[in-house]
Amino acid sequence: MFENRPELIEIFANFRGRDIGDLQRSGLIRQHALMVMGTIDKCISRIDEPENLAKLLIETGALHRKYNVPPDVIQGYIKFNLENSIQYKKATGFMEFDAN
């Protein structure tokens, strides 16, 4: 994601002023990615529990608001991941699409 939108590096206090290669070597990107994936996993596990899912999403949103992450960045991140997931699934044959 940072390769496609390097300006996002500046949103993260720990990432500011560093290039992508440095962030990758330091493990900071991986650390944040693991937190994100953990939250996604929690969301999936609560998919049939609307109240608990809503609570988790509200808490996650409040945390991002605390760090002044603009809402459009989160929406862009979600879109980026959905598009990449679909492309991956198409490329690997994991997901079959009807040509109609």
Secondary structure, DSSP 8 states (H G I E B T S, - for coil): -TTT-GGGGGGSTTTTT--HHHHHHHTHHHHHHHHHHHHHHHHHHTTT-HHHHHHHHHHHHHHHHHTT--HHHHHHHHHHHHHHHHHHHHHHTSS-----
